[in-house]
């Protein structure tokens, strides 16, 4: 029999540890430490220590003989009398030779080919899982029913005489509790408190038991659905991986392989996180098992469709153009006039006097009036102040000066709100990940920091709205200001709201500059 050195090995009812083995069959043992297990009394109450030992066996016998030399035998004696337990009785003896016979016949009775040699969920077949899940559901219903009956019985409602007729006392108008003396009142209150305390303890204990039962049930549901989802996953992942070779025509085998590995890791980690969340009931166990496969399904359909139509892997313009149009994103120094994109990048080469002339005489130079804000921004980038431009002959209204300052403040505060919003969301996601991976301390710290970041974000959000309102009050144009309702609706998605606010402020300020700068 194989006994590893330096670690405990289970042999029958014994756990044995040896420092060193020797002999042609490893039968000689040095520094033997043994713990004997008692089925009726869990714990290590019998300890045997010996300087050396020898294993003896016969190929035709199921008995293993262990002979120990120069050792001690120690056993804690169990007593039902509390007075004797306080004395901690024990038996200790020394021996020169101690022979032990271990029956190994039970080890030969294990049928390694049998399907039902364990009841663990990951070792059961579909039939066994269905049977076990049905039993767990029934046990769950019985536990809830027993808990309800226990709590109902403890209320003693069923012992009350419901046939009594209540009559109102015409003389006594006070509280019924005042009819009792102080001692009776105290006994009644203590009885009520003890009843509530014991009931709460019953509920807490049962809650812990039900949580363990629910987790065990979820594990069986996950194991059952994994047997089905594996076949679908192989089929779907084939339609994800096969088109990659046809769609990616550059990079040889390396690029398709890298993308395939990234897709598989994404599929794998989504499945792990989902199933970990499903074990404690955060996610539905059936949905969690199928989640990663369902995410890959539309990707497989998309890649297969593009491969059959002989198209590239991604047509980024078809996805980015609607987003750019929604966020009003355009190339730098450009504007849309009557549906056409007009570039003013040539203004970068103009000197200051020529830019000022463009602002004053854009009609004479055959430019559209929309060129004025771009020329002004070009001058401001060259460290020209509003006062310097006024001295050089530009007429700039006070409303525009105030509105420009408010616009700058609004965009700056919105930027800070966006930063703290991003930090808060990232920390919240990390909190869920750490909590899902059984790191409660780190998860709690991430949640606290996330709450602080989101509170600061809300503060900057409010200041942004106040500054935006002040901007529109000084703008001097009849345009729709930032709508409070729309800002509140966009509060959870400030990553989009920030760019919408920024672009609207810029557009309205450019309109103001066209009318207020001459």
N, C-alpha and C positions, 0 to 999 in steps of 0.2 A: 504494500500500500504506500502511496506517495504522501509523505509528510514533509511540507516545506519548512525550511529552517527560518527561525526568527519571526514566525507568525503563528497564530492560532489555527488549528485544523480540527474540524469536527469529525469525530469518530463515534458513532452511536450516541450515547448520552454524555460523552466527554468532549471537552475542548482541550486540545493538547498543544503545547508550544515547547520547542526544543531549540537550544542555541546551535547545536552542531550534530551532524550525523556522520557515521563512519561504518566501515564494513563493506563487503562486496555487494550486499543488497541494501545498504543503508539501515541495517537493523540495530546498530548500536547508537544510543542516544546520549547526549550530554546536557546537563542542567535542564531537567524536565519540570514543566509547570503545567498542572492539570486543574480544570474546573469541571465538577460533575453537575449535570443538570438534573433537576427534580421536577417532574411534570406537575406535581401538586403544589409546588412552592417555587414560584419563579424567583430567580436571582442566583448569585454565586455564593452559596453558603457552605460548599464543600470544596476545599483546596488541598491539593497534594503536590508537594515539592520534593524532588529527588535529585541527587547528584548525577546519577546515570540510570540508564534503563536499556532493555533489550526487547525487541519485537520477535515473537516466535509464532509461526503459523504452519499449517499443513495444507497442501493443495487439495486434499480430500475432505477438509473440515471447514465449516463456516465460523469457527471460533478463532479469534485473534487473541493471543496471549501476550500480555505486557508485563514484564518483570522489572520492578523498580528497585534500586539499591540506595541505601543510606539517605533516608528522607524523612519528612514529617507529614503527618495527616492532621488537617484542621477542619472542624465542622462546627458551625453555629447551631445550637440546639433550640428547636422551636418549642415554645410552651404556651398553653392557652391561658395561664394564670398571669394577670398583669404584674403581680409582685415579682414573679420569676423573670418576666421580660425585662424589667428594670435592672436586674442583675446581669443581663447579657450572658446567659450560660453558654458555654462552649466546651468542646472536647478536643484535646490535642494529644497526639501520640507520636513516638519515634519508631522507625522500623529500619532494620538492616536489609530485609528483603520483603517486597510486597508484590504479590502476583495478582493480576487482574485478568479476567476473561471477558472479552467484548464480542457479543453476538453480531455477526455481520450478515445474517440471513435476511434482515429487513432491507438491506441495500440491494440484494439480488432480486427483490420483488418488484422493482420499478420497471414498468413497461415503457421503454423509450419510444416505441412506435405508436403508442396510443395517442389519440388526438385530445383526450380529456384529462391529461395528467396534471393540468393546472387550470385554475378558474380565472386567471388574470385576463383582463379584457383584450390585451394585445396578442393572446395566444388562442383565442376562441375563433371558431369559424362563424359563418353568417347565421347558421341555425342556432348555435350556442349564444351568439350576441343577441339575436331576437328574443330568445327565451329569457336571457338574463335581464335585458332591458324591460321586458314585460313584467318580470318579477320585481324589478327595482321601482317601476311605476306603481305597482300594487302596494309595495312596502311603503312608498312615499305617501300614498293616499291613506294607508292605515295609520301611519305616524301622525299625520295631520288630524285625522279623526280622533285618535287617542288623546292628542294634546287638547283638542277642543273639549272632549268629554271630561278630561282631568280638570281643566280650568272651570268648566261649568259646574262640576261636582264641588269644587272648592268654594264656590260662591254660596252653596247651601240654599239656592233658590228653590230647589225642588222640595225642600223640607218645610217651606213656609206654608201656612194655612191660607190659601187664596179665597176661602169662602167667608172670611170675616167681613163684616160690614163696618166701614169706617164712619165714625160720627164725630162731628166737631164739638169740642168742649165749649160751652157758652161762658164759662167762668175763666179758665186759664187761657191766656193769649200769648204766653211766652214760648221759648224754645223747648222742645221736649227734652233736650239734653240737660236743661237746668233742673229737671225733676230729680236727678240723681245726685248723690253726694260726691265729694271730691275723689274719694278712693275708687268709687265705681266708674267715674269719668276716666280716671287714669288707667284703670284696667281695660276699659273699652277702647281707649286710644291706643294702648300698647298692643291689644289684640289685633286691632286694625292694621297697625304698622307691621306687626310680625306677619300677618296674612299677606300684606302687599309685598314685603321683602321676600318671603318664601315663594310667592307666585312669580315675582320678577326673576328669582334664581332659577325656577323651573323653566321659564321662558328662555333665559340666557343659555342654560344647559342644552335645552332642546334645539335652540337655534344653531349652536355649534355642531350638534349631531346632524341636523338637517343640512347644514352647509357641506359637511363631509359627504353625506349621502348624495347631495346634488352634484358635487364634484365627481363622485364615482359614476353617477348616471351619465354625466356629460362625457366622461372619458369613454364609456361604452358606446354612446351615440357617435362620438368622433371616430372610434375604431370601426364601427359598422359602416359609416359613410365613406371612410378612407378606402374600404375594399371596392366600392363602386367608383369613387372619383379617380382612382388610379388608372383604370382603363380609359376613361374619358380624357384624363390629362395626357396620356400617351398619344391619343388620337389628335387632340388639339395642339399639343406642342409640336407634333409632326407638321401641322399646317402653319405653325409659326416658324419653325426652323427650315423647312424645305424651300419656301420662297426666297429666303435670304440669299441663297446661292445664285438665284436668277436675278434678283433685284440689285445686289451689290456687284458691280462689274469691275470695280477697281480694288486694289489691295490684295489680290490673290486670295489664299485661304485664311490669312491672318485676320482681316477685318470682319468677315462673316463669323469667324470663330469667336472673336472678342465680343461682338454683339450678341451672339448666341449665349455665351457665358453670362453676360450681363442680364439678359432676359431670364435665364434660368435662375440666377441668384435672386432676381426680383421676385420671381414666382415662388422660390423656396422660402425667402424670408417673410413674404406676405403670409404664406401658409403657416409658418411657425408662430408669428405674432398673433394671427387670428385664432389659432388653436389654443395658444396659451391664454388668450383673453376669454375663450369659450369655456375653459375648464372651471373658472369661478363664476360663470354665468354672465359675464360682461357682454358677450356676444352669444347669439343663438348657435349651439354647437353644429347644427346642420349647415347653417349659412357659413360659419367659419371654415368648415371643412371644404366647402365648394367655392369659397371666395376667390382664391388665387386662380382657380381654373376658370371661373366666370370672368375674371379680369382679362385673362389671356384669350378668351373666346372671340371678342370683337377684334383683337389684334390679329389673331389668326385669319379671320374673315377678311380683314383689311389687306394684309400682306398677300394672301392668296389671290384676291381680286386684282391687286396691282400687278402681280406676277402674270396672271392670265391675260391681262390687257397690255402686257409688255411696257409698263411704265416704270419710272424710277422709284426708289425707296420712299422718298418724301418729296412732295411738291410744296415747299415752304411758302411760296407766294400765295397759294390758295388758302393757307391758314393764317398767314400774317396780315394780309391785306384787310380782311374784316376787322381784325383787332386794331390795326393802325387807324382804320376809319372810325371805329368806335371811340378810341382814345384821342383822336384828332392828331395823330403823330405824322409829321411831315419831315422831309429833309431840311437841314439847317438853312436859314435865310430863304425860305420859300413860302409862297402863299397861293391859294387856289382862287382864280378869278374866272368866273363864268364856266366853271367845271374844268378848267385847265390849270396845270401846275406851272407857276411862274417863279423862276429862280432870280434872287437878288444877290448872289454870291459875288458878283463883280464889284459890289460896293467895297469889298475888302481892299481893293487897289486904289480907291479914291482917297485923296488927301482931305484934311478937315474942311478947308474952304470949299472944296467941290461938294462935299456932303451937305454943308450948310446951304449951298446954292440949290442942291437937289430938293431940300426941304422947302425952301422959299419959292422956287420956280419950277416945280415938277411938271406943271402944265406946259410951260414953254419948252421944257426939255423932252416933251412927249413921253412922260412917265405917268403911270397910274398913281393915284393918291395913296395907294397901299404901300408905296415905297417909303413914305415918311417915317413910320415907326422903325423900319430896318435901318435907315440912315441915322436916326436918332440913337438907336442902340449901338451902332458902330462908333459913334462919337463918344458915348458914355463908356464904352470899353477902352477907349484911348485916354481914360482919366480926365475927360472933359466934364466939368460939373455943370449943373443947371445954370449957376450964376455966370460961368464963363461963356456959355452959349447965349445967354441973354445979352451979355456985353458985346458979343459978335453980331448982334442984330436979330436974333430969333425972339419972337414974341411967344412966351409960354405962360399960360394962365395959372393962377394960384390953385384952382381946382385940380389941374393936372398934377401939379407938384405934390399936393397933399395926397391925392389918390395914388400916385406912384410910390410914395413912402408907405402908405397902407398896403399896397399890393406886395411890396417887398417883405413887409412884416408878415402878411398872411401866408405867403409861400414859405417863409422861413419856419413859422410855427407849424404849418402843415407838414413840413419836412421832418421836424422833430417828432410830431405825432406819428408819422409813418415809421420812423426809426424805432420808437418805443413799442408801437404796435407789432412790428416784426419781431422784436426781441421777446415780447410777451407770448406771441403765438409759438415761436420756436421753443421757448421754455415749457409751454403747456404741452407741446408734443413730446418733449423729452420727459416730462413728468409721467405721461401715459406709458412711454416706453420703459422707464425705470420701474414703474409700478407693475407693469406686466412681467418684468424680469426679476421680480422679488427683491427690489432694492428700495425698501420703504424710506430710509433716511434720505437718500439722494433724491427720491421722488418728492418727498415733502419739501426739501430745500428748493427744488426746481419749481414746485407749485407756488411757494411763497414769493420767490423772485418774479414769477410770471404775474402774480396778482399785483405786485408793486409796479411792474412795468406797464401793465394794462391800466392801472389807476393814473399813472403819469400820462399815459396816452390819452385818456379821457380828459384830463386837465388841459393838455395842449389842444385837444379837439375842440373844447369849449372856447379857448382863446382864439383858435383859428376862425371859428364862426363869428366871434365878436369883431375880429379884425376885418373879416370879409364884409360884414355889415357896414363897418365904418368906411371901407373902401368904396362901396357902392353909394354911400351917402355923399361922398365928395366927388364922385365920378362925373356928374353933370350930364349923364346920358340916360335916355329912357330905355333901359335894358332890364331884363329879369335878373334880380340878384340871386345869390346862392340860396336855394330853398332849404329851410330847416328840416322839413319832413324827409326830403331826399337824403340830406346828410345823416339823419338818424337811421334811415334805412340802410345807408352805406356804412354805418358804424362797424359792423362785423367784417366788412371787406374793404378796409381802408386802403389796402394796396392799390385798388382800382380807383377809389374815391379821390385819393391824393392827386393822381394824374389828371382826373377830370376837373378838379378844382383849380389845379395849377394852369391847365390849358384855358379854362374859361376866364380866369383872372387876366391872363396874358392877352387873350383875344379882345376882351373889353377894354383893357388899358391901351391896346393898339388903336382901337376905334376912337378912344378919347384923344389920343395924340394926333390923329388925323384932323380933328376939329379944333383942338386947343393949342396947336403949335403952328405958327405961321412965320 
